[in-house]
Amino acid sequence: MHQLPHNKINPDQIVYKECYKCESKATLVAVVANLLLAVFKAVVGIISGSQSILVDALYSFKDFMTSLVVYVVVIVSGKPADDNHPYGHEKIEFVAILLISILIIIGTLFLFVHSVKSVWLAFQGDIEQPRFIAFWAALISVVANYKIASYLSCVGHKRGSLAMLANAHHNHSDAVSSAMVAGAILGTRYGLYFLDPLVAVIETIDLIRLSVIMLKDALNGVMDSNVDQGTIDRMDELTRLVPGVQQVTQVIARKVGRGMWVSIIIRVKPDLNYEDGYKVGMQVEETIKKKVGNVAGINLSIEPHVV
């Protein structure tokens, strides 16, 4: 059985240097902007007494942490695979998101319990109206998050970065959340004091949901989960179409960071010499890498086809 050598991750073959710089810059902008928003809304939340703006600050803190992880991954994943890390360094993304998700879930649970109690107190008439500064802070957050989301979405589509597009989606969702906060604060001006803690309850439930999804994805990444069956079937079909391939006996793939490692076993004519068999194998690799996205490496084994 012939086995082609492992292909090591080479970032220079995946993205151009200018694309790397652009993605790094955009991610750094997201990190700084989300941090400033989180601190700004947390301070306003404490001063104004608004619980919904405090939870909204936690949304921005989540985005800050996830953007920071993406920024670190962009830098770390830029390092080529080495002897100690033959599959690259991208799994650090899953480990970091795993820890972040757990911390956010714990913190959000405390805010959820407190907000539920505040809703009850509001209906009992035992709660103070939040200061109106929270309304203006929420409006600023809506505009800022929308601008960040538009910028990240533009860069993400141009560079084909799924992580960047995901961050853009997060900021867009935060803009909607901040709009709800603004509406709740406005409602308290008309005596609807329960709206502020009620929106905080809704936000905490949504934040816990998002964190659980992040936690699930991170666990799948750490445990080397398989890629979707549609991608497996497509790679199997593409391999069978390569001239010289008599049979495909195995196609498996696992996620490693934002890419995936693929293992394929093919069978060729038994009278095929090593050089020709190697050419068939190289054509299989080139076809898969060209037509299937995010392939970090392929381990291809070649066996003689015996009828």
NUROLUM-127841 format. One record per residue (C-alpha): residue number from 1; x, y, z. Coordinates in steps of 0.001 Angstrom, whole numbers, padded with zeros to 6 digits. Example, Ala and Ser with C-alpha at 12.3 -4.5 7.8 and 13.67 -1.06 7.14 Angstrom:
r pos->1	px->012300	py->-004500	pz->007800 $
r pos->2	px->013670	py->-001060	pz->007140 $
END
This chain:
r pos->1	px->000000	py->000000	pz->000000 $
r pos->2	px->001381	py->003371	pz->-001008 $
r pos->3	px->000819	py->006288	pz->001335 $
r pos->4	px->001430	py->009867	pz->000371 $
r pos->5	px->003150	py->012033	pz->002974 $
r pos->6	px->001057	py->014265	pz->005222 $
r pos->7	px->000550	py->017765	pz->003916 $
r pos->8	px->001478	py->020282	pz->006559 $
r pos->9	px->-000514	py->023451	pz->006988 $
r pos->10	px->001061	py->026306	pz->005081 $
r pos->11	px->-000839	py->029550	pz->005601 $
r pos->12	px->000951	py->031209	pz->002697 $
r pos->13	px->-000751	py->028723	pz->000377 $
r pos->14	px->-004194	py->029391	pz->001865 $
r pos->15	px->-004376	py->033185	pz->002075 $
r pos->16	px->-002410	py->036025	pz->000609 $
r pos->17	px->-000419	py->038264	pz->002907 $
r pos->18	px->-002669	py->041257	pz->002241 $
r pos->19	px->-005786	py->039230	pz->003116 $
r pos->20	px->-004153	py->038197	pz->006376 $
r pos->21	px->-003369	py->041823	pz->007259 $
r pos->22	px->-006906	py->042933	pz->006415 $
r pos->23	px->-008502	py->040200	pz->008522 $
r pos->24	px->-006181	py->040977	pz->011440 $
r pos->25	px->-006994	py->044694	pz->011269 $
r pos->26	px->-010765	py->044126	pz->011100 $
r pos->27	px->-010677	py->041680	pz->013996 $
r pos->28	px->-008606	py->044101	pz->016094 $
r pos->29	px->-011150	py->046853	pz->015385 $
r pos->30	px->-013909	py->044518	pz->016611 $
r pos->31	px->-011931	py->043680	pz->019771 $
r pos->32	px->-011370	py->047335	pz->020724 $
r pos->33	px->-014868	py->048504	pz->019762 $
r pos->34	px->-016648	py->045727	pz->021669 $
r pos->35	px->-014474	py->046279	pz->024745 $
r pos->36	px->-015266	py->050005	pz->024760 $
r pos->37	px->-018977	py->049279	pz->024325 $
r pos->38	px->-018955	py->046739	pz->027166 $
r pos->39	px->-017229	py->049124	pz->029591 $
r pos->40	px->-019390	py->052076	pz->028512 $
r pos->41	px->-022678	py->050214	pz->028996 $
r pos->42	px->-021561	py->048634	pz->032273 $
r pos->43	px->-020700	py->052061	pz->033733 $
r pos->44	px->-023979	py->053565	pz->032494 $
r pos->45	px->-025879	py->050563	pz->033843 $
r pos->46	px->-024406	py->051044	pz->037314 $
r pos->47	px->-025006	py->054815	pz->037290 $
r pos->48	px->-028541	py->054636	pz->035879 $
r pos->49	px->-029700	py->051558	pz->037769 $
r pos->50	px->-030885	py->049937	pz->034523 $
r pos->51	px->-030659	py->046151	pz->034585 $
r pos->52	px->-031320	py->045749	pz->030862 $
r pos->53	px->-028341	py->047934	pz->029913 $
r pos->54	px->-026169	py->045901	pz->032308 $
r pos->55	px->-027142	py->042670	pz->030553 $
r pos->56	px->-026577	py->044444	pz->027236 $
r pos->57	px->-023042	py->045181	pz->028452 $
r pos->58	px->-022590	py->041440	pz->028934 $
r pos->59	px->-023568	py->040933	pz->025279 $
r pos->60	px->-020769	py->043283	pz->024244 $
r pos->61	px->-018391	py->041561	pz->026657 $
r pos->62	px->-019204	py->038246	pz->024970 $
r pos->63	px->-018496	py->039787	pz->021581 $
r pos->64	px->-015265	py->041281	pz->022912 $
r pos->65	px->-014065	py->037892	pz->024154 $
r pos->66	px->-015043	py->036012	pz->020984 $
r pos->67	px->-013437	py->038713	pz->018811 $
r pos->68	px->-010308	py->038480	pz->020946 $
r pos->69	px->-010242	py->034712	pz->020437 $
r pos->70	px->-010590	py->035155	pz->016669 $
r pos->71	px->-007776	py->037734	pz->016694 $
r pos->72	px->-005477	py->035401	pz->018629 $
r pos->73	px->-006415	py->032521	pz->016318 $
r pos->74	px->-005605	py->034630	pz->013242 $
r pos->75	px->-002121	py->035183	pz->014695 $
r pos->76	px->-001525	py->031718	pz->016167 $
r pos->77	px->-002961	py->029843	pz->013203 $
r pos->78	px->-000528	py->031797	pz->011073 $
r pos->79	px->002221	py->029628	pz->012519 $
r pos->80	px->002930	py->026558	pz->010400 $
r pos->81	px->002548	py->023040	pz->011755 $
r pos->82	px->005613	py->021753	pz->013572 $
r pos->83	px->006875	py->018487	pz->015060 $
r pos->84	px->004962	py->019033	pz->018309 $
r pos->85	px->001793	py->020223	pz->016556 $
r pos->86	px->001563	py->018324	pz->013242 $
r pos->87	px->-002070	py->019390	pz->012747 $
r pos->88	px->-001397	py->023067	pz->013381 $
r pos->89	px->-002406	py->025333	pz->016266 $
r pos->90	px->-006018	py->026219	pz->015459 $
r pos->91	px->-007620	py->024042	pz->018151 $
r pos->92	px->-006752	py->026773	pz->020665 $
r pos->93	px->-009871	py->028519	pz->019319 $
r pos->94	px->-012137	py->025761	pz->020655 $
r pos->95	px->-010433	py->025623	pz->024060 $
r pos->96	px->-010740	py->029389	pz->024531 $
r pos->97	px->-014397	py->029523	pz->023446 $
r pos->98	px->-015159	py->026582	pz->025747 $
r pos->99	px->-013883	py->028512	pz->028778 $
r pos->100	px->-015533	py->031771	pz->027693 $
r pos->101	px->-018911	py->030062	pz->027228 $
r pos->102	px->-018817	py->028558	pz->030712 $
r pos->103	px->-017920	py->031906	pz->032318 $
r pos->104	px->-020667	py->033758	pz->030437 $
r pos->105	px->-023288	py->031138	pz->031358 $
r pos->106	px->-022377	py->031385	pz->035058 $
r pos->107	px->-022452	py->035194	pz->035059 $
r pos->108	px->-025692	py->035343	pz->033077 $
r pos->109	px->-027452	py->032940	pz->035446 $
r pos->110	px->-026811	py->035331	pz->038345 $
r pos->111	px->-028218	py->038246	pz->036323 $
r pos->112	px->-031217	py->036131	pz->035301 $
r pos->113	px->-032160	py->035364	pz->038911 $
r pos->114	px->-031713	py->039012	pz->039917 $
r pos->115	px->-033788	py->040257	pz->036959 $
r pos->116	px->-036650	py->037846	pz->037696 $
r pos->117	px->-036760	py->039120	pz->041284 $
r pos->118	px->-036780	py->042705	pz->040003 $
r pos->119	px->-039751	py->042009	pz->037710 $
r pos->120	px->-041673	py->040754	pz->040739 $
r pos->121	px->-040688	py->043819	pz->042773 $
r pos->122	px->-041718	py->046100	pz->039896 $
r pos->123	px->-045244	py->044705	pz->039944 $
r pos->124	px->-045255	py->045248	pz->043707 $
r pos->125	px->-044297	py->048882	pz->043141 $
r pos->126	px->-040994	py->048436	pz->044979 $
r pos->127	px->-038502	py->049451	pz->042280 $
r pos->128	px->-036940	py->052737	pz->041192 $
r pos->129	px->-037140	py->054161	pz->037708 $
r pos->130	px->-033769	py->053916	pz->035895 $
r pos->131	px->-032162	py->057190	pz->034882 $
r pos->132	px->-032795	py->058290	pz->031317 $
r pos->133	px->-029078	py->058294	pz->030497 $
r pos->134	px->-029513	py->054552	pz->029862 $
r pos->135	px->-031793	py->055384	pz->026911 $
r pos->136	px->-029116	py->057462	pz->025188 $
r pos->137	px->-026485	py->054820	pz->025933 $
r pos->138	px->-028703	py->052195	pz->024301 $
r pos->139	px->-029138	py->054352	pz->021188 $
r pos->140	px->-025370	py->054859	pz->020946 $
r pos->141	px->-024972	py->051084	pz->021248 $
r pos->142	px->-027476	py->050485	pz->018425 $
r pos->143	px->-025571	py->052765	pz->016039 $
r pos->144	px->-022122	py->051484	pz->017084 $
r pos->145	px->-023076	py->047804	pz->016786 $
r pos->146	px->-024689	py->048385	pz->013399 $
r pos->147	px->-021550	py->050137	pz->012108 $
r pos->148	px->-019293	py->047352	pz->013449 $
r pos->149	px->-021535	py->044652	pz->011951 $
r pos->150	px->-021548	py->046360	pz->008529 $
r pos->151	px->-017755	py->046713	pz->008532 $
r pos->152	px->-017102	py->043109	pz->009593 $
r pos->153	px->-019670	py->041799	pz->007120 $
r pos->154	px->-017998	py->043693	pz->004276 $
r pos->155	px->-014535	py->042366	pz->005155 $
r pos->156	px->-015880	py->038869	pz->005820 $
r pos->157	px->-017544	py->038595	pz->002409 $
r pos->158	px->-014505	py->039982	pz->000580 $
r pos->159	px->-012091	py->037620	pz->002350 $
r pos->160	px->-014412	py->034628	pz->002642 $
r pos->161	px->-013897	py->034543	pz->006426 $
r pos->162	px->-016656	py->032606	pz->008215 $
r pos->163	px->-015348	py->033734	pz->011615 $
r pos->164	px->-015577	py->037378	pz->010534 $
r pos->165	px->-019122	py->036896	pz->009247 $
r pos->166	px->-020085	py->035215	pz->012527 $
r pos->167	px->-018760	py->038210	pz->014475 $
r pos->168	px->-020747	py->040522	pz->012196 $
r pos->169	px->-023897	py->038527	pz->012974 $
r pos->170	px->-023203	py->038821	pz->016715 $
r pos->171	px->-022897	py->042604	pz->016536 $
r pos->172	px->-026040	py->042871	pz->014431 $
r pos->173	px->-027914	py->040867	pz->017076 $
r pos->174	px->-026518	py->043194	pz->019744 $
r pos->175	px->-027885	py->046188	pz->017844 $
r pos->176	px->-031356	py->044625	pz->018020 $
r pos->177	px->-030873	py->043902	pz->021730 $
r pos->178	px->-029840	py->047500	pz->022409 $
r pos->179	px->-032932	py->048723	pz->020549 $
r pos->180	px->-035069	py->046630	pz->022921 $
r pos->181	px->-033271	py->048221	pz->025870 $
r pos->182	px->-033957	py->051711	pz->024508 $
r pos->183	px->-037635	py->050829	pz->024161 $
r pos->184	px->-037769	py->049479	pz->027715 $
r pos->185	px->-036146	py->052595	pz->029192 $
r pos->186	px->-038537	py->054781	pz->027227 $
r pos->187	px->-041433	py->052748	pz->028611 $
r pos->188	px->-040345	py->053410	pz->032191 $
r pos->189	px->-040907	py->057135	pz->031535 $
r pos->190	px->-044602	py->056303	pz->031281 $
r pos->191	px->-044760	py->054282	pz->034480 $
r pos->192	px->-044026	py->050863	pz->032958 $
r pos->193	px->-041186	py->050175	pz->035392 $
r pos->194	px->-041374	py->046410	pz->034882 $
r pos->195	px->-040148	py->046734	pz->031266 $
r pos->196	px->-036497	py->047304	pz->032217 $
r pos->197	px->-036059	py->044102	pz->034293 $
r pos->198	px->-038361	py->042178	pz->031920 $
r pos->199	px->-036138	py->042983	pz->028937 $
r pos->200	px->-033161	py->041994	pz->031108 $
r pos->201	px->-034805	py->038576	pz->031691 $
r pos->202	px->-035387	py->038123	pz->027943 $
r pos->203	px->-031786	py->039122	pz->027213 $
r pos->204	px->-030334	py->036718	pz->029788 $
r pos->205	px->-032352	py->033811	pz->028362 $
r pos->206	px->-031116	py->034619	pz->024852 $
r pos->207	px->-027538	py->035070	pz->026080 $
r pos->208	px->-027617	py->031691	pz->027820 $
r pos->209	px->-028968	py->030123	pz->024608 $
r pos->210	px->-026165	py->031635	pz->022527 $
r pos->211	px->-023542	py->030571	pz->025079 $
r pos->212	px->-024840	py->026986	pz->025100 $
r pos->213	px->-024558	py->026900	pz->021291 $
r pos->214	px->-020986	py->028203	pz->021549 $
r pos->215	px->-020240	py->025600	pz->024226 $
r pos->216	px->-021627	py->022781	pz->022071 $
r pos->217	px->-019608	py->023864	pz->019017 $
r pos->218	px->-016450	py->024167	pz->021125 $
r pos->219	px->-016927	py->020682	pz->022599 $
r pos->220	px->-017406	py->019231	pz->019113 $
r pos->221	px->-014200	py->020934	pz->017998 $
r pos->222	px->-012167	py->019732	pz->020979 $
r pos->223	px->-013406	py->016166	pz->020474 $
r pos->224	px->-012568	py->016197	pz->016731 $
r pos->225	px->-016148	py->015873	pz->015518 $
r pos->226	px->-016771	py->014671	pz->011991 $
r pos->227	px->-017716	py->017147	pz->009271 $
r pos->228	px->-021219	py->017085	pz->007820 $
r pos->229	px->-022218	py->014125	pz->005647 $
r pos->230	px->-022849	py->016346	pz->002631 $
r pos->231	px->-019179	py->017388	pz->002553 $
r pos->232	px->-018062	py->013762	pz->002953 $
r pos->233	px->-020300	py->012660	pz->000067 $
r pos->234	px->-019002	py->015470	pz->-002154 $
r pos->235	px->-015357	py->014523	pz->-001503 $
r pos->236	px->-016207	py->010874	pz->-002205 $
r pos->237	px->-017842	py->011822	pz->-005508 $
r pos->238	px->-014979	py->014101	pz->-006564 $
r pos->239	px->-012433	py->011386	pz->-005783 $
r pos->240	px->-014279	py->008798	pz->-007889 $
r pos->241	px->-014244	py->011156	pz->-010880 $
r pos->242	px->-010423	py->011374	pz->-010909 $
r pos->243	px->-008973	py->009304	pz->-013796 $
r pos->244	px->-007157	py->006217	pz->-012504 $
r pos->245	px->-009238	py->005795	pz->-009344 $
r pos->246	px->-010893	py->002365	pz->-009472 $
r pos->247	px->-012543	py->002453	pz->-006058 $
r pos->248	px->-012873	py->004688	pz->-002991 $
r pos->249	px->-012926	py->002633	pz->000207 $
r pos->250	px->-012834	py->005408	pz->002812 $
r pos->251	px->-013413	py->009138	pz->003150 $
r pos->252	px->-013371	py->010602	pz->006655 $
r pos->253	px->-012666	py->014118	pz->007877 $
r pos->254	px->-012436	py->015942	pz->011175 $
r pos->255	px->-012485	py->019601	pz->012087 $
r pos->256	px->-009258	py->021226	pz->013224 $
r pos->257	px->-009859	py->024875	pz->014007 $
r pos->258	px->-011472	py->026558	pz->011015 $
r pos->259	px->-010163	py->023895	pz->008647 $
r pos->260	px->-010466	py->020136	pz->008358 $
r pos->261	px->-008122	py->017204	pz->007927 $
r pos->262	px->-009197	py->014561	pz->005444 $
r pos->263	px->-008263	py->010884	pz->005247 $
r pos->264	px->-008943	py->009059	pz->001969 $
r pos->265	px->-008199	py->005494	pz->000867 $
r pos->266	px->-008400	py->004766	pz->-002869 $
r pos->267	px->-007710	py->001721	pz->-005013 $
r pos->268	px->-006000	py->001786	pz->-008403 $
r pos->269	px->-005091	py->-000820	pz->-011020 $
r pos->270	px->-002733	py->-003419	pz->-009494 $
r pos->271	px->-000290	py->-003130	pz->-012416 $
r pos->272	px->000085	py->000621	pz->-011947 $
r pos->273	px->003658	py->001563	pz->-011019 $
r pos->274	px->004500	py->003772	pz->-008046 $
r pos->275	px->005091	py->006915	pz->-010085 $
r pos->276	px->001756	py->006711	pz->-011910 $
r pos->277	px->-000034	py->005849	pz->-008667 $
r pos->278	px->001544	py->008881	pz->-007039 $
r pos->279	px->000300	py->011102	pz->-009873 $
r pos->280	px->-003249	py->009795	pz->-009381 $
r pos->281	px->-002980	py->010535	pz->-005674 $
r pos->282	px->-001712	py->014067	pz->-006270 $
r pos->283	px->-004574	py->014724	pz->-008669 $
r pos->284	px->-007043	py->013558	pz->-006013 $
r pos->285	px->-005515	py->015966	pz->-003491 $
r pos->286	px->-005514	py->018890	pz->-005921 $
r pos->287	px->-009149	py->018239	pz->-006856 $
r pos->288	px->-010332	py->018078	pz->-003233 $
r pos->289	px->-008422	py->021205	pz->-002181 $
r pos->290	px->-009632	py->023162	pz->-005205 $
r pos->291	px->-013322	py->022259	pz->-005022 $
r pos->292	px->-013857	py->021790	pz->-001263 $
r pos->293	px->-013194	py->024737	pz->001020 $
r pos->294	px->-011191	py->024863	pz->004272 $
r pos->295	px->-009131	py->021708	pz->003650 $
r pos->296	px->-006033	py->022056	pz->005836 $
r pos->297	px->-004467	py->018730	pz->004883 $
r pos->298	px->-005099	py->015346	pz->003276 $
r pos->299	px->-003776	py->011931	pz->004247 $
r pos->300	px->-004159	py->009769	pz->001131 $
r pos->301	px->-003501	py->006028	pz->001006 $
r pos->302	px->-003328	py->004076	pz->-002263 $
r pos->303	px->-004081	py->000344	pz->-002486 $
r pos->304	px->-004150	py->-002055	pz->-005457 $
r pos->305	px->-007639	py->-002829	pz->-006719 $
r pos->306	px->-008122	py->-006596	pz->-006706 $
r pos->307	px->-011310	py->-007986	pz->-008246 $
END
